[in-house]
Amino acid sequence: MSKILEISDLKALAKRRVPKMFFDYADSGAWTEGTYRANEEDFRKVKLRQRVLVDMTNRSLESTMIGQKVSMPVALAPTGLTGMQHADGEMLAAKAAEEFGVPFTLSTMSICSIEDVASVTTKPFWFQLYVMRDRDFVKNLIDRAKAAKCSALVLTLDLQILGQRHKDLRNGLSAPPKFTPKHIWQMATRPLWCMQMLQTKRRSFGNIVGHAKNVSDLSSLSSWTAEQFDPQLSWENVEEIKKMWGGPLILKGILDVEDAKMAARTGADAIIVSNHGGRQLDGAPSSISMLPKIVDTVGHQIEVHVDGGIRSGQDVLKAVAQGAQGTYIGRPFLYGLGAGGKAGVTTALDIIRKELDITMALCGKRDIRDISRDVLAE
């Protein structure tokens, strides 16, 4: 980790250490991947004002997200199959986030279960929920999250049906992986990953297998999600989930001003401006391009967060400057996890923090809470 300077270094190392099917899962988008690329490219278009001869001492990145104190306005995003980037991946990432003082969000489609993560953490983490047709299973997930003392529920709205991701289909992605010659070769060329995976029992979807009705394994993620994810999910269902949960609620997947208005009326605590990392509707606008419009429309009613395309601390600052009170990193921490387990996640967070801190200072600011659009160049 000592030679790692930026997130791209972690990405290159993860690519060498993680079997292709799982690295591609983290590092891909839907169809042409145009929206996936736009998420990153549009951050580069945002320019910053360089300021000089101002006091840059005693800087602070501390902030709050939904009223919870964070060491910087960054959370680890919910990502599926995290435990296939590295053995016990969700548990390791949650521990790294806790030590760093930022929220960790566990995905419904995680390899390690809610209970697994709760067993290795001492502070509350967040849980991300997909709404299934089986409402009893949904209620059970919420009850398990409550029992684990999760401090926020992140309800994902933009995956009622699964976007087509060509790399996953070509790779025959599954968890645990299939034992075809292609998959065996991919794993055989990653011996360290194999040794680590052999030392854990967590190789399938821990929140689902053994909990959902008649699910003893998930041989095909795509067919199961097509069968279980509810394409009729509506705003009325959001109200039901809010009542069922009874705690802080974050709505993820808002990318349209009209939807933002609807979300603000639900009484949720925050929304996440997101296009699912470019993994759902290819051709949709980037998250950062929609953030200012959504902040201007509903920012006075509801807390606005953003994810998608953040690869540096500078990206975090650009998002905060445009009104985001919180940001989420998915791929950066997955690259760190694949590259070096818990230490890799900590390295990713360190990189983000250092870049954010230095950039804030060079923009002439000392406190992240004072950042506004006045740090952006015309």
C-alpha positions as CSV (number, residue, x, y, z in Angstrom):
1,M,0.0,0.0,0.0
2,S,3.0,2.4,0.5
3,K,3.3,3.0,-3.2
4,I,-0.4,3.7,-3.8
5,L,-1.0,7.3,-4.5
6,E,-4.4,7.5,-6.2
7,I,-7.5,5.5,-6.7
8,S,-6.4,4.4,-10.1
9,D,-3.4,2.6,-8.5
10,L,-5.8,0.6,-6.4
11,K,-7.8,-0.2,-9.5
12,A,-4.8,-1.5,-11.3
13,L,-3.7,-3.7,-8.3
14,A,-7.3,-5.0,-7.8
15,K,-7.5,-6.0,-11.5
16,R,-4.4,-8.2,-11.0
17,R,-5.7,-9.8,-7.8
18,V,-9.4,-10.3,-8.3
19,P,-10.8,-12.9,-10.8
20,K,-12.0,-11.3,-14.0
21,M,-15.7,-12.0,-13.5
22,F,-15.8,-10.2,-10.1
23,F,-13.5,-7.3,-11.1
24,D,-15.7,-6.7,-14.2
25,Y,-18.8,-6.8,-12.1
26,A,-17.4,-3.9,-10.1
27,D,-15.9,-2.1,-13.0
28,S,-18.7,-2.1,-15.6
29,G,-21.9,-0.4,-16.7
30,A,-25.0,-1.2,-18.7
31,W,-25.0,-1.6,-22.5
32,T,-22.5,0.8,-24.1
33,E,-21.3,2.0,-20.6
34,G,-21.8,5.6,-21.8
35,T,-23.4,6.8,-18.6
36,Y,-20.8,5.0,-16.6
37,R,-18.1,7.0,-18.4
38,A,-20.1,10.2,-18.2
39,N,-20.2,10.0,-14.4
40,E,-16.4,10.3,-14.3
41,E,-15.9,12.6,-17.3
42,D,-18.4,15.2,-16.1
43,F,-16.6,15.6,-12.8
44,R,-13.5,16.6,-14.8
45,K,-15.5,19.4,-16.6
46,V,-16.2,21.1,-13.2
47,K,-13.4,23.6,-12.6
48,L,-12.3,25.1,-9.3
49,R,-11.2,28.6,-8.3
50,Q,-7.6,28.8,-7.0
51,R,-7.3,31.3,-4.1
52,V,-4.0,32.5,-2.6
53,L,-2.8,34.4,0.5
54,V,-5.5,33.2,2.8
55,D,-5.2,31.4,6.2
56,M,-5.1,27.7,5.5
57,T,-4.5,26.5,9.0
58,N,-6.7,24.4,11.3
59,R,-8.8,22.8,8.5
60,S,-11.7,20.6,9.3
61,L,-13.5,18.0,7.1
62,E,-16.0,17.0,9.8
63,S,-19.6,17.2,8.8
64,T,-23.0,15.5,9.2
65,M,-25.0,13.2,7.0
66,I,-28.7,12.8,8.1
67,G,-27.7,14.3,11.4
68,Q,-25.0,11.8,12.1
69,K,-21.4,13.0,12.6
70,V,-18.9,12.0,9.9
71,S,-15.2,12.6,9.7
72,M,-15.7,13.8,6.1
73,P,-18.9,13.9,4.0
74,V,-18.3,10.5,2.4
75,A,-20.0,7.2,2.9
76,L,-19.3,3.7,1.5
77,A,-22.0,3.0,-1.0
78,P,-24.0,-0.2,-1.0
79,T,-22.4,-2.6,-3.5
80,G,-23.5,-6.1,-4.3
81,L,-21.1,-9.1,-4.2
82,T,-18.6,-7.1,-2.2
83,G,-17.5,-10.3,-0.5
84,M,-16.3,-11.6,-3.9
85,Q,-13.8,-8.8,-4.3
86,H,-12.1,-10.2,-1.1
87,A,-13.0,-12.8,1.3
88,D,-15.4,-11.4,4.0
89,G,-15.3,-8.2,2.1
90,E,-18.3,-6.5,3.7
91,M,-17.0,-7.2,7.2
92,L,-13.6,-5.8,6.4
93,A,-15.0,-2.7,4.6
94,A,-17.4,-2.0,7.5
95,K,-14.5,-2.2,10.0
96,A,-12.4,0.2,8.0
97,A,-15.3,2.7,7.6
98,E,-16.0,2.5,11.3
99,E,-12.4,3.2,12.3
100,F,-12.3,6.1,9.8
101,G,-15.5,7.6,11.0
102,V,-17.6,7.4,7.9
103,P,-20.8,5.4,7.3
104,F,-20.8,1.9,5.7
105,T,-23.9,0.9,3.8
106,L,-24.5,-2.9,3.5
107,S,-26.3,-4.0,0.3
108,T,-29.2,-6.4,0.3
109,M,-27.2,-8.4,-2.3
110,S,-24.1,-8.7,0.0
111,I,-22.1,-11.9,0.5
112,C,-21.7,-11.3,4.3
113,S,-25.1,-11.0,6.0
114,I,-26.4,-8.2,8.2
115,E,-25.6,-10.4,11.2
116,D,-22.0,-11.0,10.0
117,V,-21.3,-7.3,9.7
118,A,-23.0,-6.5,13.1
119,S,-20.7,-9.1,14.7
120,V,-17.5,-7.2,13.8
121,T,-18.6,-3.6,14.3
122,T,-19.3,-1.6,17.4
123,K,-21.1,1.3,15.9
124,P,-24.3,1.3,13.8
125,F,-24.0,0.9,10.0
126,W,-26.6,1.6,7.3
127,F,-28.6,-1.0,5.4
128,Q,-29.7,-0.8,1.8
129,L,-33.0,-2.4,0.9
130,Y,-34.3,-3.7,-2.4
131,V,-38.0,-4.3,-2.4
132,M,-39.0,-7.8,-3.4
133,R,-42.4,-9.2,-4.4
134,D,-42.3,-11.3,-1.2
135,R,-43.3,-8.6,1.3
136,D,-42.8,-11.0,4.2
137,F,-39.1,-11.3,3.2
138,V,-38.8,-7.5,3.0
139,K,-40.3,-7.1,6.5
140,N,-37.9,-9.8,7.7
141,L,-34.9,-7.9,6.2
142,I,-36.1,-4.7,7.9
143,D,-36.5,-6.5,11.3
144,R,-33.0,-7.9,11.0
145,A,-31.6,-4.5,10.2
146,K,-33.4,-3.1,13.3
147,A,-32.0,-6.0,15.4
148,A,-28.5,-5.2,14.2
149,K,-29.1,-1.6,15.3
150,C,-28.6,-0.1,11.8
151,S,-29.0,3.6,12.1
152,A,-30.4,4.3,8.6
153,L,-32.2,2.5,5.8
154,V,-31.2,3.3,2.2
155,L,-34.1,2.4,-0.1
156,T,-33.0,1.9,-3.7
157,L,-35.6,3.0,-6.2
158,D,-33.9,2.5,-9.6
159,L,-33.6,-1.3,-9.8
160,Q,-37.1,-2.6,-10.3
161,I,-35.7,-4.5,-13.2
162,L,-32.1,-5.3,-13.8
163,G,-30.2,-3.3,-16.5
164,Q,-28.3,-5.4,-19.0
165,R,-24.6,-5.5,-18.2
166,H,-22.8,-7.2,-21.1
167,K,-19.7,-8.1,-19.2
168,D,-21.6,-10.0,-16.5
169,L,-23.5,-12.0,-19.1
170,R,-20.4,-12.8,-21.0
171,N,-18.5,-13.8,-17.9
172,G,-21.4,-16.0,-16.6
173,L,-21.3,-14.1,-13.3
174,S,-22.5,-16.1,-10.2
175,A,-21.8,-16.3,-6.5
176,P,-20.3,-18.8,-5.7
177,P,-18.7,-19.0,-9.2
178,K,-19.5,-21.8,-11.6
179,F,-16.8,-24.4,-12.1
180,T,-16.5,-24.2,-15.9
181,P,-13.1,-24.3,-17.5
182,K,-13.2,-20.5,-18.0
183,H,-14.1,-19.8,-14.4
184,I,-11.6,-22.3,-13.1
185,W,-8.9,-20.6,-15.1
186,Q,-9.8,-17.2,-13.9
187,M,-9.6,-18.3,-10.3
188,A,-6.4,-20.4,-10.8
189,T,-4.6,-17.3,-12.0
190,R,-5.5,-15.5,-8.7
191,P,-4.1,-17.9,-6.1
192,L,-4.1,-15.4,-3.2
193,W,-7.8,-14.7,-3.8
194,C,-8.5,-18.4,-3.8
195,M,-6.6,-19.1,-0.6
196,Q,-8.5,-16.3,1.1
197,M,-11.9,-17.5,-0.2
198,L,-11.1,-21.1,1.0
199,Q,-10.7,-19.8,4.5
200,T,-14.3,-18.4,4.7
201,K,-17.7,-20.0,4.5
202,R,-19.2,-16.8,3.1
203,R,-19.5,-17.3,-0.7
204,S,-23.1,-16.7,-1.5
205,F,-25.7,-14.0,-0.8
206,G,-25.8,-14.0,3.0
207,N,-29.0,-11.9,3.4
208,I,-31.0,-14.1,1.1
209,V,-29.9,-17.8,1.1
210,G,-31.6,-19.5,4.0
211,H,-33.8,-16.5,4.7
212,A,-36.0,-16.1,1.5
213,K,-38.6,-18.7,1.0
214,N,-37.3,-21.9,-0.7
215,V,-33.9,-20.3,-1.5
216,S,-31.1,-22.7,-0.6
217,D,-28.8,-21.3,-3.3
218,L,-28.7,-18.7,-6.0
219,S,-27.4,-20.3,-9.1
220,S,-28.4,-17.3,-11.3
221,L,-28.5,-13.8,-9.8
222,S,-30.1,-12.4,-12.9
223,S,-33.0,-14.9,-13.0
224,W,-33.6,-14.5,-9.3
225,T,-33.7,-10.7,-9.4
226,A,-36.0,-10.8,-12.5
227,E,-38.3,-13.1,-10.5
228,Q,-38.2,-11.3,-7.1
229,F,-37.6,-7.6,-7.7
230,D,-40.9,-5.7,-7.8
231,P,-41.5,-3.9,-11.1
232,Q,-44.7,-2.4,-9.6
233,L,-42.8,-0.5,-6.8
234,S,-44.5,2.8,-6.3
235,W,-44.4,5.9,-4.1
236,E,-47.1,4.4,-2.0
237,N,-44.7,1.5,-1.2
238,V,-42.1,4.0,-0.1
239,E,-44.6,5.3,2.5
240,E,-45.2,1.7,3.6
241,I,-41.4,1.1,4.0
242,K,-41.0,4.3,5.9
243,K,-43.6,3.3,8.4
244,M,-42.3,-0.2,8.7
245,W,-38.7,1.0,9.3
246,G,-39.5,3.9,11.6
247,G,-36.1,5.4,11.5
248,P,-33.9,7.7,9.2
249,L,-34.7,6.9,5.6
250,I,-32.6,7.7,2.5
251,L,-34.0,7.3,-1.0
252,K,-31.4,6.2,-3.6
253,G,-31.7,6.6,-7.3
254,I,-33.2,10.0,-7.9
255,L,-32.0,11.5,-11.2
256,D,-34.9,13.7,-12.3
257,V,-36.3,16.9,-10.9
258,E,-39.9,15.7,-10.9
259,D,-38.9,12.5,-9.0
260,A,-37.0,14.7,-6.6
261,K,-40.1,16.6,-5.8
262,M,-42.0,13.4,-5.2
263,A,-39.3,12.1,-3.0
264,A,-39.2,15.2,-0.9
265,R,-43.0,14.8,-0.2
266,T,-42.5,11.3,1.3
267,G,-40.9,12.7,4.5
268,A,-37.7,10.8,3.9
269,D,-34.5,12.3,5.5
270,A,-32.4,12.4,2.3
271,I,-32.2,11.5,-1.3
272,I,-29.2,10.3,-3.3
273,V,-28.8,11.7,-6.8
274,S,-27.7,8.5,-8.5
275,N,-27.9,6.6,-11.8
276,H,-26.8,3.3,-10.1
277,G,-23.2,3.9,-11.2
278,G,-24.2,3.8,-14.9
279,R,-25.4,0.2,-14.4
280,Q,-29.1,0.7,-15.1
281,L,-30.3,3.2,-17.8
282,D,-27.5,3.7,-20.2
283,G,-27.9,7.1,-21.9
284,A,-29.1,8.7,-18.7
285,P,-27.3,11.9,-17.6
286,S,-24.4,11.8,-15.1
287,S,-25.2,12.3,-11.4
288,I,-23.0,15.4,-11.1
289,S,-24.8,17.1,-14.0
290,M,-28.2,16.7,-12.4
291,L,-27.1,17.5,-8.8
292,P,-27.3,21.3,-9.0
293,K,-30.8,21.2,-10.6
294,I,-32.1,18.9,-8.0
295,V,-30.5,20.8,-5.1
296,D,-32.0,24.1,-6.4
297,T,-35.4,22.4,-6.6
298,V,-35.7,20.5,-3.3
299,G,-32.5,21.3,-1.3
300,H,-34.5,23.5,1.0
301,Q,-36.9,20.5,1.8
302,I,-34.7,17.5,2.0
303,E,-31.0,16.6,2.4
304,V,-29.4,15.9,-0.9
305,H,-26.5,13.4,-1.4
306,V,-24.9,12.1,-4.6
307,D,-23.1,9.1,-5.9
308,G,-21.6,8.0,-9.2
309,G,-18.3,8.9,-10.7
310,I,-16.5,10.0,-7.6
311,R,-12.8,8.9,-7.9
312,S,-11.0,11.5,-5.9
313,G,-11.2,14.0,-3.0
314,Q,-11.5,16.7,-5.6
315,D,-14.7,15.1,-6.9
316,V,-16.1,15.1,-3.3
317,L,-15.4,18.8,-3.0
318,K,-17.0,19.5,-6.4
319,A,-20.1,17.7,-5.3
320,V,-20.3,19.5,-1.9
321,A,-19.8,22.8,-3.7
322,Q,-22.9,22.1,-5.8
323,G,-25.0,21.4,-2.7
324,A,-24.5,17.7,-1.8
325,Q,-24.4,17.3,2.0
326,G,-23.0,13.8,1.5
327,T,-21.3,11.7,-1.1
328,Y,-20.8,8.0,-1.7
329,I,-17.9,6.0,-3.0
330,G,-18.5,2.5,-4.4
331,R,-15.9,1.5,-6.9
332,P,-13.0,3.3,-5.1
333,F,-13.5,1.3,-2.0
334,L,-14.1,-1.9,-4.0
335,Y,-10.8,-1.4,-5.8
336,G,-9.1,-0.9,-2.4
337,L,-10.8,-4.0,-1.0
338,G,-9.7,-6.1,-4.0
339,A,-6.2,-4.7,-3.8
340,G,-5.6,-5.2,-0.1
341,G,-8.5,-6.1,2.0
342,K,-9.3,-3.9,5.0
343,A,-6.0,-2.0,4.6
344,G,-6.9,-1.3,1.0
345,V,-10.2,0.2,2.0
346,T,-8.5,2.4,4.5
347,T,-6.0,3.5,1.8
348,A,-8.8,4.5,-0.5
349,L,-10.4,6.6,2.3
350,D,-7.0,8.1,3.1
351,I,-6.5,9.1,-0.5
352,I,-9.9,10.7,-0.7
353,R,-9.4,12.6,2.6
354,K,-6.0,13.9,1.7
355,E,-7.1,15.1,-1.8
356,L,-10.2,16.7,-0.3
357,D,-8.2,18.4,2.4
358,I,-5.5,19.8,0.1
359,T,-8.0,20.9,-2.6
360,M,-10.2,22.7,0.0
361,A,-7.1,24.6,1.3
362,L,-6.0,25.6,-2.3
363,C,-9.5,26.9,-2.9
364,G,-9.1,29.2,0.1
365,K,-11.4,27.3,2.6
366,R,-10.7,25.8,6.0
367,D,-14.0,24.2,6.9
368,I,-15.9,21.8,4.6
369,R,-19.2,23.2,6.0
370,D,-18.3,26.6,4.4
371,I,-17.9,25.1,0.9
372,S,-20.4,26.5,-1.6
373,R,-20.6,27.3,-5.3
374,D,-18.2,30.2,-4.8
375,V,-15.3,27.8,-5.0
376,L,-16.3,26.8,-8.6
377,A,-14.8,28.6,-11.6
378,E,-17.2,30.1,-14.1
